[in-house]
Amino acid sequence: MIERADVSADELIINTDIACSRTGKTREPVGRMIQSPVVTAELKKLFRHSSHYLAGILISLGLGFVSFPIFTRVFSVSDYGTIDLVAKVLLLLTALSKMGLQQSALRFYDGRLFSSDQSAARRYYSTMFYGMALTATSVMMVFWLALGFAPKSLIDRSLAALLFLISSLILVRALTSLLWVFVRVQEKTRLYSVFTATTKVSTLAVICLFIPWLGRSVRTYYSGTIVVEVGVVIILSAMLLRGCLVDLHGFDMTLFRTGLTFGLPLIFYELASITLDAGDRVLVRHYLGGDALGYYSVAYGMSDYVNNVLIVPINLALAPIYMRLWTTEGQESTSEFLSRGLDLFFMASAGILAVVMTTSHDAVIVFASSKYRGADALIPILVAGLLIYTSHAFLSAGLMIHKDTFTMAKLLAYSALLNIGLNCVLLPRIGLQAAALATFLSYLFCIVLLRRASCRLLPLKIDLRALGKYVFAAVVAWYAASHVELGPPVADLAGRFALTLMLYGGLLYLMDSRVRALPGYLFGPRRHPANVDNEELAATPGSES
């Protein structure tokens, strides 16, 4: 639901007419006249919604900083690697079970229609919910059959029993992903934060309760996870689908087929994305063994924690906004919105990378324990690769808007093949560092391909001058802070973290007038778009200096 402060296109036309009648000027074409004010309003909405999502993510990350040291100390290095490997297998199966329907649910939501037509809303929610349940159950049953007939030489009994246990999460996580889409399209951003934090706390508590009963094993970890996630699905379904929104009689086979048609190419996109992200786990275990997989899993897990600070809130908040902008305001406003958002993303990414380069060594010792010493060398490379890939939320928007999901899937498949090839060639020769390097190069290759394909449909501007300032400030902050030594790893971690942020922010504040104007731009009073000065907007990040 759109808040009252955000006006519609029709209201903008009316208010522009009123302003023109007062000044005696003629109203200019709508697309040109309202471009910057609308983009400003939507950027503030993106920031506001992202902050709601980010609150939940930060709480979750904070809890992760509690659970991560516990799990790395409770489980052996090899078991921790197995937990991560099984998680990636589950991720692959869940992606297959969704059949891209979660993306179809996002693309085919029509809030204006559903608010006035209850039957249309019931048809949408019923079709998506029962359709997801059908596809996920089918994949789960096929997986059961595959486990039953798999030869012992391929999957031993203990691993098969573990995979059979976690297979119930295929249905649970497929439905959860759809319910999160419902949260996003209904713009219940605070609800996401509450459930993200609650789920994390509950999972940690239940696993810790199960350890004295079931022992320190991978089975204990996933038993606790299943209990919590089943409960989350039940509660979320009851909250989001009230008022008979889900009814078996409301299932529409035509809409289901349309959703599959749109979503099927995205299966290959998602599978290629998961392979790109997780394919190296199998290869690391094959070439270097279980302990090496444990080191790599810790490094990748910590890198992923850092990346989630940006990618989760951006991904959750961005797509609904640019889809609506495209529908109501057209290409020019959508392109400007994404270009400015991308510039802000680059600014944040450079600062995050500087912090990671300065603190990774101490962070591994503090959070994972000294038995994972050496994993810190992988983290800056992995974070750089993940941040590069995160920019796809902006750079692939044109492909998403034009429903060219086949191209997205194809380009990710090329990048996944490159990742696997690099790992096969480099792992036996240079060791674990090869996996991080292959991840970085394949993500960079992927983003270059996605930008080239997407910008043909929706051009985005990248301010190279501003990007150069971000890189310079990040390098100076990293170099200065990395030479600070306060003694214990905890003190070094806190001191270097704070100093890097202060130096990075201070340098940008001195070098770039746009950065000095940023707080007022994001947090300033919401004025009516018709009264916003276009010259003032031109001074915001993403525009020319």
C-alpha positions as CSV (number, residue, x, y, z in Angstrom):
1,M,0.0,0.0,0.0
2,I,1.4,3.4,-1.0
3,E,1.6,6.0,1.8
4,R,-0.3,9.2,1.4
5,A,2.9,11.3,1.2
6,D,3.6,9.7,-2.2
7,V,1.3,11.2,-4.7
8,S,0.1,9.5,-7.9
9,A,0.7,10.6,-11.5
10,D,-2.8,12.1,-11.8
11,E,-2.3,14.2,-8.7
12,L,1.0,15.5,-10.0
13,I,-0.8,16.6,-13.2
14,I,-3.5,18.4,-11.3
15,N,-1.0,20.1,-9.0
16,T,1.2,21.1,-11.9
17,D,-1.9,22.7,-13.6
18,I,-2.6,24.6,-10.5
19,A,1.0,25.9,-10.3
20,C,0.9,26.8,-13.9
21,S,-2.3,28.8,-13.6
22,R,-0.8,30.8,-10.8
23,T,2.4,31.7,-12.7
24,G,0.8,32.0,-16.1
25,K,3.2,29.4,-17.5
26,T,2.1,26.5,-19.8
27,R,2.3,23.0,-18.4
28,E,5.1,21.1,-20.1
29,P,4.7,17.4,-21.1
30,V,4.1,15.3,-18.1
31,G,7.1,12.9,-18.6
32,R,9.5,15.8,-18.7
33,M,7.9,18.0,-16.0
34,I,7.6,15.5,-13.2
35,Q,10.7,13.4,-13.9
36,S,13.0,14.5,-11.1
37,P,10.4,15.2,-8.4
38,V,8.9,11.7,-8.9
39,V,12.3,10.1,-8.8
40,T,13.2,12.0,-5.7
41,A,10.0,10.8,-3.9
42,E,10.7,7.2,-5.0
43,L,14.3,7.4,-3.9
44,K,13.2,8.5,-0.5
45,K,10.7,5.6,-0.5
46,L,13.5,3.2,-1.5
47,F,15.6,4.5,1.4
48,R,12.7,4.4,3.8
49,H,11.6,0.8,2.9
50,S,15.3,-0.3,2.7
51,S,15.8,1.1,6.2
52,H,12.9,-1.0,7.5
53,Y,14.3,-4.1,5.8
54,L,17.8,-3.2,7.0
55,A,16.6,-2.9,10.6
56,G,15.6,-6.6,10.5
57,I,18.8,-7.5,8.7
58,L,21.0,-5.7,11.2
59,I,19.2,-7.4,14.1
60,S,19.6,-10.7,12.3
61,L,23.3,-10.0,11.6
62,G,23.8,-9.1,15.2
63,L,22.3,-12.4,16.2
64,G,24.5,-14.0,13.6
65,F,27.5,-12.6,15.3
66,V,26.2,-14.4,18.4
67,S,25.4,-17.7,16.7
68,F,28.4,-17.8,14.3
69,P,31.0,-18.0,17.1
70,I,28.9,-20.6,18.9
71,F,28.5,-22.8,15.8
72,T,32.1,-22.6,14.7
73,R,33.2,-23.6,18.2
74,V,30.5,-26.3,18.8
75,F,30.9,-28.1,15.5
76,S,34.1,-29.4,14.0
77,V,35.7,-27.7,11.0
78,S,34.6,-30.6,8.8
79,D,31.0,-30.6,10.2
80,Y,30.7,-26.9,9.7
81,G,31.7,-27.4,6.1
82,T,29.1,-30.2,5.7
83,I,26.4,-27.9,7.2
84,D,27.3,-25.3,4.5
85,L,27.4,-27.9,1.7
86,V,24.0,-29.3,2.7
87,A,22.6,-25.8,2.8
88,K,23.7,-25.2,-0.8
89,V,22.1,-28.5,-1.9
90,L,18.9,-27.5,-0.2
91,L,19.1,-24.0,-1.9
92,L,19.4,-25.7,-5.3
93,L,16.4,-28.0,-4.6
94,T,14.3,-25.1,-3.3
95,A,15.1,-23.0,-6.4
96,L,14.0,-25.8,-8.6
97,S,10.8,-26.3,-6.6
98,K,9.7,-22.7,-6.9
99,M,9.7,-22.9,-10.7
100,G,10.1,-19.1,-10.7
101,L,6.6,-18.6,-9.3
102,Q,7.9,-16.2,-6.6
103,Q,9.1,-13.9,-9.4
104,S,5.7,-14.2,-11.2
105,A,4.0,-13.3,-7.9
106,L,6.0,-10.1,-7.8
107,R,5.5,-9.3,-11.5
108,F,1.7,-10.0,-11.7
109,Y,0.7,-8.2,-8.5
110,D,-1.8,-5.4,-9.2
111,G,-2.5,-3.5,-6.0
112,R,-4.9,-1.1,-7.6
113,L,-7.0,-3.8,-9.1
114,F,-7.0,-6.1,-6.1
115,S,-8.1,-3.3,-3.8
116,S,-11.3,-2.9,-5.8
117,D,-11.9,-6.5,-7.0
118,Q,-11.8,-9.1,-4.2
119,S,-12.3,-11.9,-6.6
120,A,-9.2,-10.9,-8.6
121,A,-7.2,-10.7,-5.4
122,R,-8.5,-14.2,-4.3
123,R,-7.6,-15.6,-7.7
124,Y,-4.0,-14.2,-7.5
125,Y,-3.3,-15.3,-4.0
126,S,-4.9,-18.7,-4.3
127,T,-3.2,-19.5,-7.6
128,M,0.3,-18.5,-6.4
129,F,0.0,-20.2,-3.0
130,Y,-1.4,-23.5,-4.2
131,G,0.7,-23.5,-7.3
132,M,3.9,-23.1,-5.2
133,A,2.7,-25.9,-2.9
134,L,2.1,-28.1,-5.9
135,T,5.5,-27.6,-7.6
136,A,7.5,-27.8,-4.3
137,T,5.7,-31.0,-3.2
138,S,6.4,-32.6,-6.6
139,V,10.1,-31.8,-6.4
140,M,10.3,-33.1,-2.8
141,M,8.7,-36.4,-3.8
142,V,11.1,-36.8,-6.8
143,F,14.0,-36.1,-4.5
144,W,12.8,-38.8,-2.1
145,L,12.7,-41.3,-5.0
146,A,16.2,-40.3,-6.1
147,L,17.6,-40.8,-2.6
148,G,15.9,-44.2,-2.4
149,F,17.5,-45.5,-5.6
150,A,20.8,-43.7,-5.4
151,P,23.8,-46.2,-5.1
152,K,25.7,-46.3,-1.9
153,S,28.9,-45.5,-3.7
154,L,27.4,-42.1,-4.6
155,I,25.6,-41.3,-1.4
156,D,26.4,-43.2,1.9
157,R,23.6,-44.1,4.3
158,S,24.3,-41.3,6.8
159,L,24.3,-38.6,4.2
160,A,21.2,-40.0,2.6
161,A,19.4,-40.0,6.0
162,L,20.5,-36.4,6.5
163,L,19.3,-35.3,3.1
164,F,16.0,-37.1,3.6
165,L,15.6,-35.1,6.9
166,I,16.3,-31.7,5.3
167,S,14.1,-32.5,2.2
168,S,11.0,-31.3,4.2
169,L,12.5,-27.8,4.1
170,I,12.1,-27.8,0.3
171,L,8.3,-27.2,0.7
172,V,8.7,-25.0,3.7
173,R,11.3,-22.6,2.1
174,A,9.4,-22.5,-1.2
175,L,6.3,-21.3,0.6
176,T,8.3,-18.9,2.7
177,S,9.8,-17.3,-0.4
178,L,6.3,-16.7,-1.7
179,L,5.1,-15.3,1.6
180,W,8.0,-12.8,1.6
181,V,6.9,-11.7,-1.8
182,F,3.4,-11.1,-0.4
183,V,5.1,-9.0,2.4
184,R,6.9,-7.0,-0.2
185,V,4.0,-6.3,-2.5
186,Q,1.8,-5.3,0.4
187,E,4.7,-3.1,1.5
188,K,4.6,-4.4,5.1
189,T,8.3,-3.7,5.5
190,R,8.3,-3.7,9.3
191,L,6.7,-7.1,9.4
192,Y,9.7,-8.4,7.4
193,S,12.1,-7.0,10.0
194,V,10.2,-8.5,12.9
195,F,10.0,-12.0,11.4
196,T,13.7,-11.9,10.3
197,A,14.8,-11.2,13.8
198,T,12.4,-13.6,15.4
199,T,13.3,-16.5,13.1
200,K,17.0,-16.0,13.8
201,V,16.5,-15.9,17.6
202,S,14.2,-18.9,17.6
203,T,16.5,-21.0,15.4
204,L,19.5,-20.3,17.6
205,A,17.6,-21.1,20.7
206,V,16.1,-24.3,19.5
207,I,19.4,-25.6,18.1
208,C,21.1,-24.9,21.4
209,L,18.3,-26.7,23.2
210,F,18.6,-29.7,20.9
211,I,22.4,-30.0,21.3
212,P,22.3,-31.7,24.8
213,W,19.6,-34.0,23.5
214,L,20.8,-34.9,20.0
215,G,24.5,-34.2,20.3
216,R,26.9,-32.0,18.3
217,S,26.0,-33.1,14.9
218,V,24.7,-31.8,11.5
219,R,21.4,-33.5,12.2
220,T,20.9,-31.5,15.4
221,Y,21.5,-28.2,13.5
222,Y,18.9,-29.0,10.8
223,S,16.4,-30.5,13.2
224,G,16.2,-27.2,15.1
225,T,16.0,-25.3,11.8
226,I,13.0,-27.4,10.6
227,V,11.0,-26.9,13.8
228,V,11.4,-23.1,13.6
229,E,10.8,-22.6,9.9
230,V,7.7,-24.7,9.9
231,G,6.3,-22.5,12.6
232,V,7.2,-19.3,10.7
233,V,5.3,-20.5,7.6
234,I,2.2,-21.3,9.6
235,I,2.2,-17.9,11.4
236,L,3.0,-15.9,8.2
237,S,0.3,-17.6,6.2
238,A,-2.3,-16.8,8.9
239,M,-1.2,-13.2,9.0
240,L,-0.9,-12.4,5.3
241,L,-3.8,-14.5,3.9
242,R,-6.6,-13.5,6.1
243,G,-10.1,-12.7,4.8
244,C,-10.4,-15.9,2.7
245,L,-7.7,-14.7,0.3
246,V,-6.6,-18.3,-0.3
247,D,-9.3,-20.6,-1.5
248,L,-8.9,-23.8,-3.5
249,H,-11.8,-22.8,-5.7
250,G,-9.9,-19.6,-6.5
251,F,-7.1,-21.5,-8.1
252,D,-6.9,-20.3,-11.8
253,M,-5.1,-22.7,-14.1
254,T,-4.7,-20.0,-16.8
255,L,-2.9,-17.7,-14.3
256,F,-0.8,-20.6,-13.1
257,R,0.3,-21.5,-16.6
258,T,1.1,-17.8,-17.3
259,G,3.1,-17.6,-14.1
260,L,5.1,-20.7,-15.1
261,T,5.7,-19.3,-18.5
262,F,7.1,-16.2,-17.0
263,G,8.9,-18.0,-14.2
264,L,10.4,-21.0,-16.0
265,P,13.3,-19.2,-17.6
266,L,14.0,-17.8,-14.1
267,I,14.5,-21.4,-12.9
268,F,17.6,-21.6,-15.1
269,Y,18.5,-18.1,-13.9
270,E,18.2,-19.0,-10.3
271,L,19.9,-22.4,-10.7
272,A,22.7,-20.7,-12.6
273,S,23.0,-18.1,-9.9
274,I,23.2,-20.8,-7.2
275,T,25.8,-22.8,-9.2
276,L,27.7,-19.6,-9.6
277,D,27.5,-19.0,-5.8
278,A,27.9,-22.5,-4.5
279,G,29.4,-24.7,-7.2
280,D,32.9,-24.2,-5.8
281,R,31.9,-25.9,-2.5
282,V,31.8,-29.4,-4.1
283,L,35.0,-28.7,-6.0
284,V,36.8,-27.5,-2.8
285,R,35.8,-30.6,-1.0
286,H,36.8,-32.8,-3.9
287,Y,40.2,-31.3,-4.5
288,L,41.2,-30.1,-1.0
289,G,39.1,-32.1,1.5
290,G,36.6,-31.4,4.3
291,D,38.8,-29.1,6.5
292,A,39.5,-26.8,3.5
293,L,35.8,-26.7,2.8
294,G,35.3,-25.6,6.5
295,Y,37.8,-22.8,6.1
296,Y,36.2,-21.6,2.9
297,S,32.7,-21.9,4.3
298,V,33.6,-19.7,7.2
299,A,35.3,-17.1,4.9
300,Y,32.3,-17.1,2.5
301,G,29.8,-17.0,5.4
302,M,31.4,-13.9,6.9
303,S,31.6,-12.3,3.5
304,D,28.0,-13.1,2.9
305,Y,27.0,-11.5,6.2
306,V,28.7,-8.3,5.1
307,N,27.1,-8.3,1.7
308,N,23.7,-9.0,3.1
309,V,23.8,-5.5,4.8
310,L,23.3,-4.1,1.2
311,I,21.8,-6.8,-1.0
312,V,18.8,-7.9,1.1
313,P,17.2,-4.5,1.8
314,I,18.0,-3.3,-1.7
315,N,16.6,-6.4,-3.4
316,L,13.5,-6.4,-1.2
317,A,12.7,-2.7,-1.7
318,L,14.0,-1.9,-5.2
319,A,12.0,-4.1,-7.6
320,P,8.5,-3.1,-6.5
321,I,9.4,0.6,-6.8
322,Y,11.0,0.5,-10.2
323,M,8.2,-1.7,-11.6
324,R,5.7,0.8,-10.4
325,L,7.8,3.7,-11.7
326,W,8.0,2.0,-15.1
327,T,4.2,1.5,-15.2
328,T,3.3,5.0,-14.1
329,E,6.1,7.3,-15.2
330,G,7.9,5.5,-18.0
331,Q,11.5,4.8,-19.1
332,E,13.1,8.2,-18.4
333,S,12.1,8.4,-14.7
334,T,12.9,4.7,-14.1
335,S,16.3,5.1,-15.7
336,E,17.1,8.2,-13.6
337,F,15.9,6.5,-10.4
338,L,18.1,3.4,-11.0
339,S,21.1,5.5,-12.0
340,R,21.0,7.5,-8.8
341,G,20.4,4.5,-6.7
342,L,23.3,2.7,-8.3
343,D,25.6,5.7,-7.5
344,L,24.6,5.5,-3.8
345,F,25.2,1.8,-3.9
346,F,28.8,2.3,-5.2
347,M,29.4,4.8,-2.5
348,A,28.3,2.4,0.2
349,S,30.2,-0.6,-1.4
350,A,33.5,1.2,-1.5
351,G,33.3,2.1,2.2
352,I,32.2,-1.5,3.1
353,L,35.2,-3.0,1.2
354,A,37.6,-0.6,2.9
355,V,36.3,-1.8,6.3
356,V,36.6,-5.4,5.3
357,M,40.1,-5.1,4.1
358,T,41.1,-3.5,7.3
359,T,39.4,-5.8,9.8
360,S,39.1,-9.3,8.2
361,H,42.1,-10.8,10.1
362,D,40.8,-9.7,13.6
363,A,37.2,-10.5,12.7
364,V,38.0,-14.2,11.9
365,I,39.8,-14.6,15.2
366,V,37.1,-12.9,17.2
367,F,34.0,-14.4,15.6
368,A,35.2,-17.8,14.3
369,S,38.1,-18.6,16.7
370,S,41.8,-18.9,15.9
371,K,41.3,-22.4,14.5
372,Y,40.1,-20.7,11.3
373,R,43.2,-18.5,11.0
374,G,44.1,-18.2,7.3
375,A,40.5,-17.8,6.2
376,D,40.8,-14.0,6.6
377,A,43.0,-13.8,3.4
378,L,39.9,-15.0,1.4
379,I,37.4,-12.5,2.8
380,P,38.3,-9.2,0.9
381,I,38.4,-11.0,-2.4
382,L,35.0,-12.7,-1.7
383,V,33.4,-9.5,-0.5
384,A,34.6,-7.6,-3.5
385,G,33.1,-10.3,-5.8
386,L,29.8,-10.3,-3.9
387,L,29.5,-6.6,-3.9
388,I,30.1,-6.5,-7.7
389,Y,27.4,-9.1,-8.2
390,T,25.0,-7.2,-5.9
391,S,24.9,-4.4,-8.4
392,H,22.8,-6.7,-10.7
393,A,19.8,-5.5,-8.7
394,F,20.2,-2.2,-10.6
395,L,22.0,-3.3,-13.8
396,S,19.6,-6.1,-14.8
397,A,16.4,-4.1,-14.2
398,G,15.9,-3.6,-17.9
399,L,15.9,-7.3,-18.5
400,M,13.4,-7.9,-15.6
401,I,11.1,-5.1,-16.8
402,H,11.0,-6.4,-20.4
403,K,10.6,-10.0,-19.1
404,D,13.8,-11.2,-20.9
405,T,14.5,-13.8,-18.3
406,F,16.0,-16.2,-20.8
407,T,18.9,-13.8,-21.5
408,M,19.5,-13.4,-17.7
409,A,19.6,-17.2,-17.3
410,K,21.9,-17.6,-20.2
411,L,24.5,-15.0,-19.0
412,L,24.5,-16.4,-15.5
413,A,25.0,-19.9,-16.9
414,Y,28.1,-18.6,-18.8
415,S,29.4,-17.1,-15.6
416,A,28.8,-20.3,-13.6
417,L,30.7,-22.3,-16.2
418,L,33.6,-19.9,-16.0
419,N,33.6,-20.3,-12.2
420,I,33.6,-24.1,-12.4
421,G,36.3,-24.0,-15.0
422,L,38.5,-21.7,-13.1
423,N,38.2,-23.8,-9.9
424,C,39.0,-27.0,-11.8
425,V,42.1,-25.4,-13.2
426,L,43.4,-23.4,-10.3
427,L,42.4,-25.3,-7.1
428,P,45.0,-28.1,-7.6
429,R,47.6,-25.5,-8.4
430,I,47.3,-22.6,-6.0
431,G,45.0,-24.0,-3.3
432,L,42.1,-22.4,-1.5
433,Q,42.9,-18.9,-2.7
434,A,41.8,-20.1,-6.2
435,A,38.2,-20.5,-5.1
436,A,38.0,-16.9,-3.9
437,L,39.7,-15.6,-7.1
438,A,37.4,-17.7,-9.3
439,T,34.4,-16.2,-7.5
440,F,35.6,-12.7,-8.0
441,L,36.4,-13.1,-11.7
442,S,33.2,-14.9,-12.5
443,Y,31.0,-12.3,-10.7
444,L,32.8,-9.5,-12.6
445,F,32.3,-11.3,-15.9
446,C,28.6,-11.8,-15.1
447,I,28.0,-8.2,-14.3
448,V,29.7,-7.0,-17.5
449,L,27.5,-9.3,-19.5
450,L,24.3,-8.3,-17.6
451,R,25.0,-4.6,-17.9
452,R,25.7,-4.8,-21.6
453,A,22.4,-6.7,-22.3
454,S,20.2,-4.8,-19.9
455,C,21.3,-1.3,-20.9
456,R,20.2,-1.8,-24.4
457,L,16.7,-1.9,-23.0
458,L,17.0,0.5,-20.1
459,P,20.1,2.7,-20.2
460,L,21.7,3.6,-16.9
461,K,24.3,6.3,-16.3
462,I,27.4,5.6,-14.2
463,D,29.3,8.6,-12.9
464,L,32.9,7.5,-13.3
465,R,34.2,10.7,-11.7
466,A,32.2,10.0,-8.6
467,L,33.3,6.3,-8.6
468,G,36.9,7.4,-8.7
469,K,36.4,9.5,-5.6
470,Y,34.9,6.6,-3.8
471,V,37.8,4.3,-4.7
472,F,40.4,6.9,-3.7
473,A,38.7,7.6,-0.3
474,A,38.4,3.8,0.3
475,V,42.1,3.1,-0.4
476,V,43.3,6.0,1.8
477,A,41.0,4.9,4.7
478,W,42.2,1.3,4.4
479,Y,45.9,2.2,4.3
480,A,45.7,4.5,7.2
481,A,43.5,2.4,9.5
482,S,45.4,-0.9,8.7
483,H,48.5,0.5,10.4
484,V,46.7,1.1,13.7
485,E,47.5,-1.5,16.5
486,L,45.7,-1.3,19.8
487,G,46.6,-4.8,21.2
488,P,44.0,-7.5,21.5
489,P,42.1,-8.6,18.4
490,V,38.8,-7.2,19.8
491,A,40.3,-3.8,20.3
492,D,42.0,-3.8,16.9
493,L,38.7,-4.8,15.3
494,A,36.7,-2.0,16.9
495,G,39.3,0.7,16.5
496,R,40.1,-0.1,12.9
497,F,36.4,-0.4,12.0
498,A,35.6,3.0,13.5
499,L,38.6,4.7,12.1
500,T,38.1,3.4,8.5
501,L,34.5,4.6,8.5
502,M,35.4,8.0,9.8
503,L,38.2,8.5,7.3
504,Y,36.2,7.3,4.4
505,G,33.2,9.5,5.3
506,G,35.4,12.5,6.1
507,L,37.3,12.3,2.8
508,L,34.2,12.0,0.7
509,Y,32.7,14.9,2.7
510,L,35.7,17.1,1.8
511,M,36.0,16.0,-1.8
512,D,32.4,15.9,-3.0
513,S,29.8,18.6,-2.6
514,R,27.1,16.0,-3.5
515,V,28.0,13.9,-0.5
516,R,27.7,17.0,1.7
517,A,24.2,17.5,0.3
518,L,23.2,13.8,0.8
519,P,21.8,13.9,4.4
520,G,19.4,16.7,3.5
521,Y,18.5,14.9,0.3
522,L,17.6,11.7,2.0
523,F,16.3,13.0,5.4
524,G,15.1,16.4,4.5
525,P,11.4,17.4,4.8
526,R,9.1,15.9,2.2
527,R,8.0,18.7,0.0
528,H,5.4,18.3,-2.7
529,P,7.1,17.2,-5.9
530,A,5.6,20.1,-7.9
531,N,7.6,22.5,-5.6
532,V,11.0,20.8,-5.8
533,D,13.6,22.8,-7.5
534,N,15.1,20.8,-10.4
535,E,18.5,22.5,-10.0
536,E,18.6,21.3,-6.4
537,L,17.9,17.8,-7.5
538,A,20.8,18.0,-10.0
539,A,23.2,18.2,-7.1
540,T,22.3,14.8,-5.7
541,P,24.5,11.7,-6.2
542,G,24.2,10.2,-9.6
543,S,24.1,13.6,-11.4
544,E,26.9,15.7,-12.8
545,S,28.9,17.7,-10.3
